[in-house]
Amino acid sequence: MTETPPEHPSTTGHAEVDAVLETLSDLANRPVEEHVAVFEAADQRFRDVLSDAGPGPGPGGTRGPGGPGGPDGSGPADQR
């Protein structure tokens, strides 16, 4: 029996993000040995897109100093 992959939107509305996702869509047809390089390239391109987007909304937002998460807004705050 063949599994049907879950449906997902064909575009995000952000051309740069869509281009990165397109590189991942053909991953199943590539040799496993190439997967790490493809993911690393996609990760770098996503980081570039986010970097170009600016610092984020700041206090009360999702990124940047003062935002939710760790001290720099990058992850969960330490809840000890």
N, CA, C and O atoms as a MOPAC input file, in Angstrom:
PM7 MOZYME 1SCF
protein

 N      0.83800 1    -1.16100 1     0.00000 1
 C      0.00000 1     0.00000 1     0.00000 1
 C      0.89600 1     1.24200 1     0.00000 1
 O      1.89500 1     1.30000 1     0.71700 1
 N      0.52400 1     2.22400 1    -0.80900 1
 C      1.28400 1     3.46800 1    -0.92700 1
 C      0.60100 1     4.55700 1    -0.11500 1
 O     -0.60600 1     4.77100 1    -0.23100 1
 N      1.39100 1     5.24900 1     0.71600 1
 C      0.83700 1     6.34900 1     1.49600 1
 C      0.74400 1     7.60100 1     0.64000 1
 O      1.62300 1     7.87600 1    -0.17600 1
 N     -0.32000 1     8.34800 1     0.83400 1
 C     -0.48500 1     9.62300 1     0.14800 1
 C      0.07600 1    10.70500 1     1.05400 1
 O     -0.33000 1    10.81500 1     2.21100 1
 N      1.00800 1    11.50800 1     0.54200 1
 C      1.55700 1    12.56400 1     1.38600 1
 C      0.48400 1    13.57700 1     1.75500 1
 O     -0.45400 1    13.80000 1     0.98900 1
 N      0.62300 1    14.20200 1     2.94700 1
 C     -0.38600 1    15.19700 1     3.32500 1
 C     -0.37400 1    16.37200 1     2.36800 1
 O      0.67000 1    16.75300 1     1.83900 1
 N     -1.55100 1    16.94200 1     2.15600 1
 C     -1.63400 1    18.10300 1     1.26700 1
 C     -1.10900 1    19.32900 1     1.99700 1
 O     -1.27700 1    19.47000 1     3.20800 1
 N     -0.48400 1    20.19300 1     1.25600 1
 C      0.01200 1    21.44700 1     1.80500 1
 C     -0.15300 1    22.51500 1     0.74400 1
 O     -0.26200 1    22.20900 1    -0.44300 1
 N     -0.17100 1    23.77000 1     1.17000 1
 C     -0.35500 1    24.83900 1     0.18400 1
 C      0.78900 1    24.83900 1    -0.82300 1
 O      1.92900 1    24.52300 1    -0.48300 1
 N      0.47500 1    25.19600 1    -2.05400 1
 C      1.50600 1    25.21300 1    -3.09100 1
 C      2.40100 1    26.43100 1    -2.98600 1
 O      3.52600 1    26.42000 1    -3.48600 1
 N      1.91400 1    27.48200 1    -2.34100 1
 C      2.74300 1    28.67100 1    -2.15200 1
 C      2.48900 1    29.26000 1    -0.77200 1
 O      1.44900 1    29.02500 1    -0.15700 1
 N      3.45900 1    30.02900 1    -0.30200 1
 C      3.32800 1    30.70900 1     0.98600 1
 C      2.96900 1    32.17000 1     0.80000 1
 O      2.55400 1    32.83900 1     1.74600 1
 N      3.12900 1    32.66700 1    -0.42100 1
 C      2.92900 1    34.07500 1    -0.67200 1
 C      4.22200 1    34.87100 1    -0.61000 1
 O      4.23400 1    36.07200 1    -0.88000 1
 N      5.30700 1    34.20200 1    -0.25400 1
 C      6.63400 1    34.82100 1    -0.20600 1
 C      7.50400 1    34.11600 1    -1.24500 1
 O      7.85700 1    32.94900 1    -1.07500 1
 N      7.84400 1    34.81600 1    -2.30500 1
 C      8.55900 1    34.20300 1    -3.42400 1
 C      9.86100 1    33.53900 1    -2.98800 1
 O     10.19500 1    32.45500 1    -3.46600 1
 N     10.60100 1    34.18700 1    -2.07800 1
 C     11.88500 1    33.63000 1    -1.65300 1
 C     11.69000 1    32.32100 1    -0.88900 1
 O     12.42800 1    31.35800 1    -1.09600 1
 N     10.69000 1    32.29500 1    -0.00500 1
 C     10.40000 1    31.08200 1     0.76300 1
 C      9.90100 1    29.99000 1    -0.17000 1
 O     10.31200 1    28.83600 1    -0.04500 1
 N      9.03300 1    30.33300 1    -1.09200 1
 C      8.52600 1    29.35100 1    -2.05000 1
 C      9.64900 1    28.73000 1    -2.86700 1
 O      9.61500 1    27.53500 1    -3.16200 1
 N     10.64100 1    29.52900 1    -3.23400 1
 C     11.77500 1    29.00800 1    -4.00300 1
 C     12.56000 1    27.99000 1    -3.18900 1
 O     13.00600 1    26.97500 1    -3.72500 1
 N     12.73200 1    28.25600 1    -1.89500 1
 C     13.44800 1    27.30000 1    -1.03500 1
 C     12.63700 1    26.02100 1    -0.89700 1
 O     13.18100 1    24.92200 1    -1.00400 1
 N     11.34800 1    26.16000 1    -0.66200 1
 C     10.49600 1    24.97900 1    -0.51600 1
 C     10.48400 1    24.13400 1    -1.78200 1
 O     10.38800 1    22.90800 1    -1.71400 1
 N     10.58000 1    24.78100 1    -2.92200 1
 C     10.62800 1    24.05700 1    -4.18700 1
 C     11.85200 1    23.14600 1    -4.25600 1
 O     11.77700 1    22.03800 1    -4.78600 1
 N     12.98000 1    23.61800 1    -3.71700 1
 C     14.18800 1    22.78200 1    -3.72800 1
 C     14.01100 1    21.54900 1    -2.85600 1
 O     14.64300 1    20.52000 1    -3.09600 1
 N     13.15100 1    21.64800 1    -1.84200 1
 C     12.91700 1    20.50500 1    -0.95500 1
 C     11.86800 1    19.54200 1    -1.50700 1
 O     11.83600 1    18.37600 1    -1.11400 1
 N     11.02400 1    20.00700 1    -2.39700 1
 C      9.92700 1    19.18000 1    -2.89400 1
 C     10.40200 1    17.97800 1    -3.69600 1
 O      9.68400 1    16.98400 1    -3.80200 1
 N     11.58600 1    18.05400 1    -4.25300 1
 C     12.10900 1    16.94600 1    -5.06800 1
 C     13.08300 1    16.07000 1    -4.28400 1
 O     13.76300 1    15.22700 1    -4.86800 1
 N     13.15500 1    16.25900 1    -2.98200 1
 C     14.12500 1    15.55000 1    -2.16700 1
 C     13.97900 1    14.03100 1    -2.25200 1
 O     14.98300 1    13.31800 1    -2.25200 1
 N     12.76400 1    13.53300 1    -2.32300 1
 C     12.53400 1    12.08700 1    -2.37800 1
 C     13.15000 1    11.45200 1    -3.62400 1
 O     13.43400 1    10.25500 1    -3.63200 1
 N     13.35500 1    12.24000 1    -4.66600 1
 C     13.92200 1    11.72100 1    -5.90700 1
 C     15.44100 1    11.84700 1    -5.96300 1
 O     16.05600 1    11.46900 1    -6.96000 1
 N     16.05100 1    12.37200 1    -4.90400 1
 C     17.49900 1    12.55800 1    -4.87900 1
 C     18.12800 1    11.47000 1    -4.02000 1
 O     17.48000 1    10.94100 1    -3.11600 1
 N     19.37300 1    11.13400 1    -4.29200 1
 C     20.05500 1    10.14700 1    -3.45200 1
 C     20.15900 1    10.63300 1    -2.00900 1
 O     20.35100 1    11.82500 1    -1.76600 1
 N     20.03500 1     9.72300 1    -1.06100 1
 C     20.09700 1    10.06500 1     0.35000 1
 C     21.38500 1    10.81800 1     0.67000 1
 O     21.39300 1    11.70100 1     1.52800 1
 N     22.45400 1    10.47900 1    -0.00600 1
 C     23.74600 1    11.13000 1     0.24800 1
 C     23.68800 1    12.64100 1    -0.00700 1
 O     24.51000 1    13.38300 1     0.52900 1
 N     22.74400 1    13.09800 1    -0.80500 1
 C     22.61800 1    14.52600 1    -1.12300 1
 C     21.70000 1    15.27300 1    -0.16200 1
 O     21.68100 1    16.50400 1    -0.16900 1
 N     20.93600 1    14.55500 1     0.66800 1
 C     19.92100 1    15.19100 1     1.50900 1
 C     20.50300 1    16.22100 1     2.46700 1
 O     19.95200 1    17.31500 1     2.59600 1
 N     21.60100 1    15.89800 1     3.14000 1
 C     22.16500 1    16.83900 1     4.10400 1
 C     22.53800 1    18.14400 1     3.42400 1
 O     22.23500 1    19.22000 1     3.93800 1
 N     23.18700 1    18.06200 1     2.28100 1
 C     23.59100 1    19.27800 1     1.56100 1
 C     22.36900 1    20.09400 1     1.14500 1
 O     22.39700 1    21.32300 1     1.21200 1
 N     21.31100 1    19.43500 1     0.72200 1
 C     20.08600 1    20.13700 1     0.31500 1
 C     19.46500 1    20.84800 1     1.51600 1
 O     19.06400 1    22.00800 1     1.41800 1
 N     19.38600 1    20.14200 1     2.66200 1
 C     18.82900 1    20.76100 1     3.86800 1
 C     19.69200 1    21.91200 1     4.35400 1
 O     19.16400 1    22.94300 1     4.77100 1
 N     21.00000 1    21.75800 1     4.30900 1
 C     21.88300 1    22.84000 1     4.74300 1
 C     21.73300 1    24.07000 1     3.85000 1
 O     21.71600 1    25.20000 1     4.34000 1
 N     21.62600 1    23.85200 1     2.55800 1
 C     21.43900 1    24.98100 1     1.63500 1
 C     20.09300 1    25.66300 1     1.88800 1
 O     20.00400 1    26.89000 1     1.87500 1
 N     19.04200 1    24.86100 1     2.11800 1
 C     17.72100 1    25.42800 1     2.39600 1
 C     17.74800 1    26.20700 1     3.69900 1
 O     17.18100 1    27.29700 1     3.77800 1
 N     18.39700 1    25.66700 1     4.71700 1
 C     18.50200 1    26.36000 1     6.00000 1
 C     19.18500 1    27.71300 1     5.82900 1
 O     18.72800 1    28.71400 1     6.38100 1
 N     20.27100 1    27.74600 1     5.07300 1
 C     20.98400 1    29.00200 1     4.86200 1
 C     20.12000 1    30.00700 1     4.10900 1
 O     20.11600 1    31.19500 1     4.43100 1
 N     19.39100 1    29.52700 1     3.10800 1
 C     18.52600 1    30.43800 1     2.34400 1
 C     17.39400 1    30.98100 1     3.20900 1
 O     17.03900 1    32.15500 1     3.10000 1
 N     16.81400 1    30.12100 1     4.08300 1
 C     15.78000 1    30.60200 1     5.01000 1
 C     16.35300 1    31.65900 1     5.94600 1
 O     15.70700 1    32.67300 1     6.20900 1
 N     17.56500 1    31.42500 1     6.44900 1
 C     18.20300 1    32.39700 1     7.33700 1
 C     18.43200 1    33.72700 1     6.60900 1
 O     18.23500 1    34.80000 1     7.17900 1
 N     18.84500 1    33.64100 1     5.35700 1
 C     19.05200 1    34.86200 1     4.57300 1
 C     17.74500 1    35.63300 1     4.41100 1
 O     17.71800 1    36.85600 1     4.54800 1
 N     16.66400 1    34.91300 1     4.11900 1
 C     15.35600 1    35.55700 1     3.94400 1
 C     14.93300 1    36.23100 1     5.24400 1
 O     14.46500 1    37.37000 1     5.23100 1
 N     15.09700 1    35.52400 1     6.38000 1
 C     14.72100 1    36.11600 1     7.66300 1
 C     15.59400 1    37.31800 1     7.99800 1
 O     15.10700 1    38.31500 1     8.53100 1
 N     16.86700 1    37.22500 1     7.68800 1
 C     17.78300 1    38.32900 1     7.95100 1
 C     17.38000 1    39.56200 1     7.15400 1
 O     17.42600 1    40.68200 1     7.66400 1
 N     16.98900 1    39.35700 1     5.91200 1
 C     16.56400 1    40.45400 1     5.05500 1
 C     15.23200 1    41.05400 1     5.51300 1
 O     14.90700 1    42.19200 1     5.17300 1
 N     14.46200 1    40.27500 1     6.29000 1
 C     13.14700 1    40.73300 1     6.73900 1
 C     13.23900 1    41.77400 1     7.83800 1
 O     12.26700 1    42.48500 1     8.09300 1
 N     14.37700 1    41.87900 1     8.49000 1
 C     14.53200 1    42.87900 1     9.54900 1
 C     14.51600 1    42.25500 1    10.92800 1
 O     14.45100 1    41.03400 1    11.06700 1
 N     14.57500 1    43.10500 1    11.95400 1
 C     14.73400 1    42.62000 1    13.31700 1
 C     13.47200 1    42.07100 1    13.96300 1
 O     13.56800 1    41.46900 1    15.03200 1
 N     12.32600 1    42.24000 1    13.38800 1
 C     11.10000 1    41.75100 1    13.99500 1
 C     10.41800 1    42.83900 1    14.79900 1
 O     10.91700 1    43.96200 1    14.87000 1
 N      9.29500 1    42.52600 1    15.40100 1
 C      8.49300 1    43.53800 1    16.06300 1
 C      9.00500 1    44.00100 1    17.42700 1
 O      8.50100 1    44.99500 1    17.94800 1
 N      9.98500 1    43.32200 1    18.02400 1
 C     10.50200 1    43.75600 1    19.32300 1
 C      9.61200 1    43.32500 1    20.47200 1
 O      9.02700 1    42.24400 1    20.40500 1
 N      9.48100 1    44.13600 1    21.54400 1
 C      8.71700 1    43.73900 1    22.73400 1
 C      7.30800 1    43.28700 1    22.38900 1
 O      6.57000 1    43.96300 1    21.67200 1
 N      6.95600 1    42.11200 1    22.92700 1
 C      5.63100 1    41.56000 1    22.68300 1
 C      5.52200 1    40.82200 1    21.36900 1
 O      4.50400 1    40.17600 1    21.11900 1
 N      6.53900 1    40.89500 1    20.51400 1
 C      6.52400 1    40.20600 1    19.22700 1
 C      7.13100 1    38.82900 1    19.34100 1
 O      7.21300 1    38.26500 1    20.43200 1
 N      7.54900 1    38.29600 1    18.23600 1
 C      8.06600 1    36.93900 1    18.24100 1
 C      9.56300 1    36.85000 1    18.07500 1
 O     10.13800 1    35.78600 1    18.30900 1
 N     10.23100 1    37.94900 1    17.67000 1
 C     11.67400 1    37.90600 1    17.47000 1
 C     12.29900 1    39.15800 1    18.04800 1
 O     11.62400 1    40.16400 1    18.26500 1
 N     13.56800 1    39.08600 1    18.29000 1
 C     14.31700 1    40.26200 1    18.70200 1
 C     14.36100 1    40.44500 1    20.20000 1
 O     13.62800 1    39.77500 1    20.92900 1
 N     15.21000 1    41.34400 1    20.67300 1
 C     15.34400 1    41.60100 1    22.10700 1
 C     14.01100 1    41.99500 1    22.71400 1
 O     13.27300 1    42.81900 1    22.17300 1
 N     13.72700 1    41.38700 1    23.84300 1
 C     12.49400 1    41.71500 1    24.54200 1
 C     11.29400 1    40.90800 1    24.09300 1
 O     10.23800 1    40.97100 1    24.72300 1
 N     11.43300 1    40.14800 1    23.01400 1
 C     10.32300 1    39.33200 1    22.54700 1
 C     10.21100 1    38.06000 1    23.35800 1
 O     11.07500 1    37.79000 1    24.19200 1
 N      9.16300 1    37.26400 1    23.13700 1
 C      8.99700 1    36.01900 1    23.85600 1
 C     10.17300 1    35.08700 1    23.60000 1
 O     10.82800 1    35.15700 1    22.56000 1
 N     10.42000 1    34.23600 1    24.54500 1
 C     11.49700 1    33.27000 1    24.40300 1
 C     12.69000 1    33.64600 1    25.23600 1
 O     12.55500 1    34.28300 1    26.28100 1
 N     13.86100 1    33.25300 1    24.77800 1
 C     15.09200 1    33.52200 1    25.49600 1
 C     15.41500 1    34.99800 1    25.50100 1
 O     14.66600 1    35.80800 1    24.95500 1
 N     16.53400 1    35.35100 1    26.12100 1
 C     16.88200 1    36.75600 1    26.25400 1
 C     16.99500 1    37.49900 1    24.93100 1
 O     16.79100 1    38.71200 1    24.87800 1
 N     17.32000 1    36.77500 1    23.86400 1
 C     17.42700 1    37.43900 1    22.56800 1
 C     16.23100 1    37.12400 1    21.68000 1
 O     16.24500 1    37.44500 1    20.49200 1
 N     15.19000 1    36.49600 1    22.24200 1
 C     13.99600 1    36.17700 1    21.47300 1
 C     14.14400 1    34.97500 1    20.57400 1
 O     13.29200 1    34.73000 1    19.72000 1
 N     15.23600 1    34.20400 1    20.75400 1
 C     15.49700 1    33.12700 1    19.82000 1
 C     14.94100 1    31.78300 1    20.23900 1
 O     14.91900 1    30.86100 1    19.42400 1
 N     14.49900 1    31.63200 1    21.45100 1
 C     14.00000 1    30.33600 1    21.87200 1
 C     13.25400 1    30.43300 1    23.18300 1
 O     13.05100 1    31.52300 1    23.71700 1
 N     12.84500 1    29.27600 1    23.70100 1
 C     12.07800 1    29.28300 1    24.94600 1
 C     12.89700 1    29.84900 1    26.09900 1
 O     14.09800 1    29.59800 1    26.20900 1
 N     12.24100 1    30.60100 1    26.93900 1
 C     12.91100 1    31.13700 1    28.13200 1
 C     13.14800 1    30.01000 1    29.11300 1
 O     12.38000 1    29.04900 1    29.14800 1
 N     14.16300 1    30.10800 1    29.88200 1
 C     14.46100 1    29.13000 1    30.91900 1
 C     13.41600 1    29.28200 1    32.01900 1
 O     13.28300 1    30.35800 1    32.60300 1
 N     12.68600 1    28.23000 1    32.30000 1
 C     11.58400 1    28.29800 1    33.24500 1
 C     11.94600 1    27.78600 1    34.63200 1
 O     11.05500 1    27.39500 1    35.38600 1
 N     13.23700 1    27.77600 1    34.99300 1
 C     13.61600 1    27.26200 1    36.30900 1
 C     13.16200 1    28.15800 1    37.39900 1
 O     13.40000 1    27.87200 1    38.57300 1

